[in-house]
């Protein structure tokens, strides 16, 4: 009983009120990071995917649900969306972690949860292994923890299946860099109008996602253009999952071709709620009911 009370106390001391609303936080290297704080409960930092998708679409389509459980901190990462880019071009994992820590300290948060989607899983793993004392728990929603594993076992094979006879020979050559092979097949899928099938249940939902950002006259895409060239992000973080002792929700889609429906088999978090769902890569659009159940279960199980 005493241990349960102590655990609840340790997990809940980050529950307090941060001044809500939009703001810019300037990092130690002069980057202006866009942050929006909404909701109430334990502080939770959203680490978006893409790389470069920004935080707005999650806030727009699923924020109301998340904000019932957490005080959400929506962050556009450096070189993304409404945030500016570093003058020295530093997009390393170490610098990203410094950004997260400087945002946390600027908001007066002692420690928080993190929630990531897609490539946001890579960022969560870099953060928790680099600064474990800052994080109470982690929520992985359709997250990739090894880009080599996701791209080679699921993304590329599914793209080749969709391209069919139009698949360029380079995409089948395992001696060619994976990024070059993905680029070649992407061009074919874009021409055929079938790229959406990697991520969405319908073309309509793909258009809905793309239309999310039409209201923004300018959108910074620097990180998106450079991220794949940075070695830090190609680490196989699946191998580091046994070291993460914080509570984890790992939610995956059984038809998520972007990450891979079997990617979860590569992970070994010791304190994990594993949740497979009948959905593709975008549960925030396409199976919110099951995602709600998963988050509710995680919050109840670990007393957040």
DRENTI-120031 format. One record per residue (C-alpha): residue number from 1; residue in three letters; x negated, y, z. Coordinates in nm, 2 decimals. Each point is the difference from the previous one (the first is absolute). Example, Ala and Ser with C-alpha at 12.3 -4.5 7.8 and 13.67 -1.06 7.14 Angstrom:
residues 2
(1 "ala" (-1.23 -0.45 0.78)) (2 "ser" (-0.14 0.34 -0.07)) 
//
This chain:
residues 304
(1 "unk" (0.00 0.00 0.00)) (2 "unk" (-0.28 0.24 0.09)) (3 "unk" (-0.18 -0.08 -0.33)) (4 "unk" (0.33 0.07 -0.19)) (5 "unk" (0.04 0.34 0.17)) (6 "unk" (-0.36 0.09 -0.06)) (7 "unk" (0.03 -0.10 -0.37)) (8 "unk" (0.31 0.21 -0.04)) (9 "unk" (-0.17 0.30 0.17)) (10 "unk" (-0.31 -0.03 -0.22)) (11 "unk" (0.21 -0.02 -0.32)) (12 "unk" (0.23 0.28 0.09)) (13 "unk" (-0.23 0.28 0.12)) (14 "unk" (-0.02 0.14 -0.35)) (15 "unk" (0.37 0.08 0.01)) (16 "unk" (0.03 0.38 0.03)) (17 "unk" (0.10 0.28 -0.22)) (18 "unk" (-0.23 0.15 -0.26)) (19 "unk" (0.13 0.32 -0.16)) (20 "unk" (0.20 -0.12 -0.29)) (21 "unk" (0.00 0.13 -0.36)) (22 "unk" (-0.25 0.06 -0.28)) (23 "unk" (-0.35 0.12 0.06)) (24 "unk" (-0.35 0.00 -0.14)) (25 "unk" (-0.29 -0.13 0.20)) (26 "unk" (-0.35 0.11 -0.11)) (27 "unk" (-0.26 -0.27 0.03)) (28 "unk" (-0.36 0.05 0.11)) (29 "unk" (-0.11 0.00 -0.36)) (30 "unk" (0.26 0.26 -0.11)) (31 "unk" (0.27 -0.22 -0.15)) (32 "unk" (0.36 0.12 0.07)) (33 "unk" (0.21 -0.31 0.08)) (34 "unk" (0.38 0.02 -0.04)) (35 "unk" (0.18 -0.14 0.30)) (36 "unk" (0.37 -0.03 0.08)) (37 "unk" (0.11 -0.11 0.35)) (38 "unk" (0.35 -0.13 0.04)) (39 "unk" (0.20 -0.23 0.23)) (40 "unk" (-0.05 -0.10 0.37)) (41 "unk" (-0.16 -0.29 0.18)) (42 "unk" (-0.35 -0.14 -0.01)) (43 "unk" (-0.23 0.19 -0.24)) (44 "unk" (-0.05 -0.18 -0.33)) (45 "unk" (-0.23 0.10 -0.28)) (46 "unk" (0.11 -0.09 -0.36)) (47 "unk" (-0.28 -0.10 -0.23)) (48 "unk" (0.14 0.00 -0.35)) (49 "unk" (-0.12 -0.22 -0.28)) (50 "unk" (-0.05 0.07 -0.37)) (51 "unk" (-0.28 0.08 0.04)) (52 "unk" (0.14 0.35 -0.03)) (53 "unk" (0.38 -0.05 0.03)) (54 "unk" (0.04 0.26 0.29)) (55 "unk" (0.22 -0.02 0.30)) (56 "unk" (0.31 0.18 -0.14)) (57 "unk" (0.18 -0.30 -0.15)) (58 "unk" (0.00 -0.21 0.32)) (59 "unk" (0.12 0.30 0.20)) (60 "unk" (0.28 0.06 -0.26)) (61 "unk" (0.13 -0.35 -0.04)) (62 "unk" (-0.07 -0.17 0.33)) (63 "unk" (-0.10 0.27 0.25)) (64 "unk" (0.34 0.01 0.17)) (65 "unk" (-0.04 -0.37 0.11)) (66 "unk" (-0.36 0.04 0.11)) (67 "unk" (0.07 0.32 0.19)) (68 "unk" (0.25 -0.18 0.22)) (69 "unk" (-0.29 -0.21 0.14)) (70 "unk" (-0.31 0.22 -0.03)) (71 "unk" (-0.12 0.36 -0.02)) (72 "unk" (-0.12 -0.03 -0.36)) (73 "unk" (-0.31 0.18 -0.12)) (74 "unk" (0.02 0.02 -0.37)) (75 "unk" (-0.34 0.07 -0.15)) (76 "unk" (-0.11 0.07 -0.35)) (77 "unk" (-0.36 -0.13 -0.01)) (78 "unk" (-0.29 0.21 -0.12)) (79 "unk" (0.02 0.05 -0.37)) (80 "unk" (0.36 -0.10 -0.01)) (81 "unk" (0.33 0.19 -0.05)) (82 "unk" (0.02 0.31 0.21)) (83 "unk" (-0.34 -0.04 0.15)) (84 "unk" (-0.32 0.15 -0.14)) (85 "unk" (-0.32 -0.18 -0.11)) (86 "unk" (-0.34 0.00 0.15)) (87 "unk" (-0.25 0.23 -0.17)) (88 "unk" (-0.27 -0.27 0.03)) (89 "unk" (0.22 -0.28 -0.14)) (90 "unk" (-0.01 -0.20 0.32)) (91 "unk" (0.28 -0.26 -0.01)) (92 "unk" (-0.18 -0.27 0.20)) (93 "unk" (0.17 -0.22 0.25)) (94 "unk" (-0.21 0.16 0.28)) (95 "unk" (0.12 0.35 -0.10)) (96 "unk" (0.37 -0.12 -0.02)) (97 "unk" (-0.03 -0.14 0.35)) (98 "unk" (-0.14 0.34 0.12)) (99 "unk" (0.31 0.16 -0.16)) (100 "unk" (0.23 -0.22 0.18)) (101 "unk" (-0.18 0.07 0.33)) (102 "unk" (0.00 0.37 -0.06)) (103 "unk" (0.37 0.00 -0.07)) (104 "unk" (0.07 -0.20 0.32)) (105 "unk" (-0.21 0.23 0.21)) (106 "unk" (0.14 0.31 -0.16)) (107 "unk" (0.35 -0.12 0.09)) (108 "unk" (-0.10 -0.08 0.35)) (109 "unk" (0.08 -0.37 -0.03)) (110 "unk" (-0.21 -0.24 0.22)) (111 "unk" (0.08 -0.30 -0.21)) (112 "unk" (0.26 -0.12 -0.25)) (113 "unk" (0.13 -0.27 -0.22)) (114 "unk" (-0.07 -0.01 -0.37)) (115 "unk" (0.23 -0.10 -0.28)) (116 "unk" (-0.13 -0.07 -0.35)) (117 "unk" (0.13 -0.11 -0.34)) (118 "unk" (-0.19 -0.17 -0.28)) (119 "unk" (-0.35 0.16 -0.01)) (120 "unk" (0.08 0.14 0.34)) (121 "unk" (-0.09 -0.34 0.14)) (122 "unk" (-0.36 0.05 -0.11)) (123 "unk" (0.00 0.34 0.18)) (124 "unk" (0.16 -0.15 0.31)) (125 "unk" (-0.26 -0.27 0.02)) (126 "unk" (-0.29 0.25 -0.04)) (127 "unk" (0.15 0.21 0.27)) (128 "unk" (0.08 -0.26 0.26)) (129 "unk" (-0.34 -0.17 -0.04)) (130 "unk" (-0.18 0.34 0.01)) (131 "unk" (0.20 0.16 0.28)) (132 "unk" (0.20 -0.28 0.18)) (133 "unk" (0.05 0.21 0.32)) (134 "unk" (0.22 0.25 -0.20)) (135 "unk" (0.26 -0.26 -0.11)) (136 "unk" (0.27 -0.17 0.21)) (137 "unk" (0.15 -0.21 -0.28)) (138 "unk" (0.01 -0.04 -0.37)) (139 "unk" (0.29 -0.04 -0.25)) (140 "unk" (-0.10 -0.14 -0.34)) (141 "unk" (0.28 0.03 -0.26)) (142 "unk" (-0.09 -0.19 -0.32)) (143 "unk" (-0.36 0.07 0.06)) (144 "unk" (-0.31 -0.11 -0.18)) (145 "unk" (-0.30 -0.07 0.22)) (146 "unk" (-0.23 -0.11 -0.28)) (147 "unk" (0.02 0.16 -0.34)) (148 "unk" (-0.19 -0.29 -0.17)) (149 "unk" (0.24 -0.25 0.15)) (150 "unk" (0.31 0.19 -0.10)) (151 "unk" (-0.11 0.10 -0.35)) (152 "unk" (-0.15 -0.33 -0.10)) (153 "unk" (0.26 -0.24 0.15)) (154 "unk" (0.32 0.20 -0.06)) (155 "unk" (-0.01 0.34 -0.17)) (156 "unk" (-0.20 -0.10 -0.31)) (157 "unk" (0.16 -0.35 -0.05)) (158 "unk" (0.35 0.15 0.02)) (159 "unk" (-0.10 0.28 -0.24)) (160 "unk" (-0.13 -0.25 -0.25)) (161 "unk" (0.32 -0.20 0.03)) (162 "unk" (0.20 0.31 -0.07)) (163 "unk" (-0.22 0.10 -0.30)) (164 "unk" (0.02 -0.35 -0.15)) (165 "unk" (-0.15 -0.03 -0.35)) (166 "unk" (-0.09 0.37 0.01)) (167 "unk" (-0.26 -0.06 0.27)) (168 "unk" (-0.34 0.14 -0.11)) (169 "unk" (-0.28 -0.26 0.01)) (170 "unk" (-0.20 0.21 0.24)) (171 "unk" (0.26 -0.06 0.27)) (172 "unk" (-0.07 -0.38 -0.01)) (173 "unk" (-0.37 0.04 0.02)) (174 "unk" (-0.10 -0.06 0.36)) (175 "unk" (-0.35 0.14 -0.07)) (176 "unk" (0.15 0.35 -0.05)) (177 "unk" (0.05 0.24 0.29)) (178 "unk" (0.35 -0.05 0.15)) (179 "unk" (0.07 0.38 -0.02)) (180 "unk" (-0.07 0.00 -0.38)) (181 "unk" (0.23 -0.30 -0.04)) (182 "unk" (0.28 0.17 0.20)) (183 "unk" (-0.04 0.31 -0.21)) (184 "unk" (0.03 -0.19 -0.33)) (185 "unk" (0.31 -0.19 0.11)) (186 "unk" (0.16 0.31 0.15)) (187 "unk" (-0.02 0.17 -0.34)) (188 "unk" (0.19 -0.29 -0.15)) (189 "unk" (0.27 0.00 0.27)) (190 "unk" (0.05 0.37 -0.03)) (191 "unk" (0.05 -0.03 -0.37)) (192 "unk" (0.25 -0.28 0.05)) (193 "unk" (0.18 0.18 0.27)) (194 "unk" (-0.04 -0.28 0.25)) (195 "unk" (-0.25 0.13 0.25)) (196 "unk" (0.29 0.05 0.25)) (197 "unk" (0.04 -0.37 0.03)) (198 "unk" (-0.32 -0.02 0.21)) (199 "unk" (0.15 0.22 0.27)) (200 "unk" (0.38 0.03 -0.02)) (201 "unk" (0.31 -0.22 -0.03)) (202 "unk" (0.13 0.23 -0.27)) (203 "unk" (-0.11 0.27 -0.25)) (204 "unk" (0.25 0.23 0.16)) (205 "unk" (-0.18 -0.02 0.33)) (206 "unk" (-0.34 0.06 -0.17)) (207 "unk" (0.14 0.32 -0.15)) (208 "unk" (0.15 0.10 0.34)) (209 "unk" (-0.35 -0.03 0.15)) (210 "unk" (-0.16 0.20 -0.28)) (211 "unk" (0.27 0.27 0.02)) (212 "unk" (-0.08 0.05 0.37)) (213 "unk" (-0.28 0.24 -0.08)) (214 "unk" (0.17 0.21 -0.27)) (215 "unk" (0.06 0.28 0.25)) (216 "unk" (-0.37 0.05 0.05)) (217 "unk" (-0.15 0.23 -0.26)) (218 "unk" (-0.35 -0.10 0.10)) (219 "unk" (-0.12 -0.34 0.13)) (220 "unk" (-0.36 -0.07 0.09)) (221 "unk" (-0.12 -0.33 -0.14)) (222 "unk" (-0.38 0.02 0.07)) (223 "unk" (-0.01 -0.30 0.24)) (224 "unk" (0.21 -0.21 -0.24)) (225 "unk" (-0.25 0.06 -0.28)) (226 "unk" (-0.31 -0.08 0.21)) (227 "unk" (0.11 -0.26 0.26)) (228 "unk" (-0.06 -0.31 -0.20)) (229 "unk" (-0.36 0.09 -0.05)) (230 "unk" (-0.08 0.01 0.37)) (231 "unk" (-0.15 -0.32 0.13)) (232 "unk" (0.15 0.05 0.35)) (233 "unk" (0.35 -0.08 -0.12)) (234 "unk" (-0.11 -0.33 -0.16)) (235 "unk" (-0.09 -0.16 0.34)) (236 "unk" (0.19 -0.32 0.07)) (237 "unk" (0.17 0.11 0.31)) (238 "unk" (0.19 -0.33 0.03)) (239 "unk" (-0.32 -0.13 0.16)) (240 "unk" (0.02 0.26 0.28)) (241 "unk" (0.36 -0.07 0.10)) (242 "unk" (-0.10 -0.24 0.28)) (243 "unk" (-0.17 0.29 0.17)) (244 "unk" (0.31 0.22 0.02)) (245 "unk" (0.16 -0.06 0.34)) (246 "unk" (0.28 0.26 -0.02)) (247 "unk" (0.36 -0.11 -0.07)) (248 "unk" (0.06 -0.03 -0.37)) (249 "unk" (0.31 -0.01 -0.22)) (250 "unk" (-0.10 -0.16 -0.34)) (251 "unk" (0.30 0.04 -0.24)) (252 "unk" (-0.05 -0.15 -0.34)) (253 "unk" (0.22 -0.04 -0.31)) (254 "unk" (0.06 -0.35 -0.14)) (255 "unk" (0.01 0.15 -0.35)) (256 "unk" (-0.26 0.27 0.05)) (257 "unk" (-0.23 -0.04 -0.30)) (258 "unk" (-0.20 0.32 0.07)) (259 "unk" (-0.14 -0.15 0.32)) (260 "unk" (0.08 -0.37 -0.04)) (261 "unk" (0.27 -0.21 0.17)) (262 "unk" (-0.27 -0.22 0.15)) (263 "unk" (-0.24 0.27 0.11)) (264 "unk" (0.12 -0.04 0.36)) (265 "unk" (-0.17 -0.34 0.01)) (266 "unk" (-0.34 0.17 0.00)) (267 "unk" (0.06 0.19 0.33)) (268 "unk" (-0.04 -0.11 0.36)) (269 "unk" (0.11 0.27 0.24)) (270 "unk" (0.01 -0.16 0.34)) (271 "unk" (0.30 0.20 0.13)) (272 "unk" (0.23 0.02 -0.30)) (273 "unk" (0.36 0.00 -0.10)) (274 "unk" (0.00 -0.14 -0.36)) (275 "unk" (0.31 0.08 -0.20)) (276 "unk" (0.06 -0.12 -0.36)) (277 "unk" (0.28 0.17 -0.18)) (278 "unk" (0.19 -0.06 -0.33)) (279 "unk" (-0.13 0.32 -0.16)) (280 "unk" (-0.27 0.12 -0.23)) (281 "unk" (-0.25 0.28 0.07)) (282 "unk" (0.25 0.27 0.10)) (283 "unk" (0.22 -0.11 0.30)) (284 "unk" (0.06 0.37 0.08)) (285 "unk" (0.22 0.00 -0.31)) (286 "unk" (0.11 -0.35 -0.05)) (287 "unk" (0.05 -0.19 0.33)) (288 "unk" (0.02 0.26 0.27)) (289 "unk" (0.23 -0.22 0.21)) (290 "unk" (-0.26 -0.27 0.04)) (291 "unk" (-0.28 0.26 0.06)) (292 "unk" (0.22 0.16 0.27)) (293 "unk" (0.03 -0.34 0.17)) (294 "unk" (-0.37 -0.06 -0.01)) (295 "unk" (-0.09 0.33 0.15)) (296 "unk" (0.27 -0.04 0.26)) (297 "unk" (-0.14 -0.34 0.10)) (298 "unk" (-0.36 0.14 0.01)) (299 "unk" (0.11 0.29 0.23)) (300 "unk" (0.19 -0.24 0.23)) (301 "unk" (-0.27 -0.26 0.01)) (302 "unk" (-0.28 0.24 0.09)) (303 "unk" (0.21 0.25 0.20)) (304 "unk" (-0.08 0.30 -0.21)) 
//
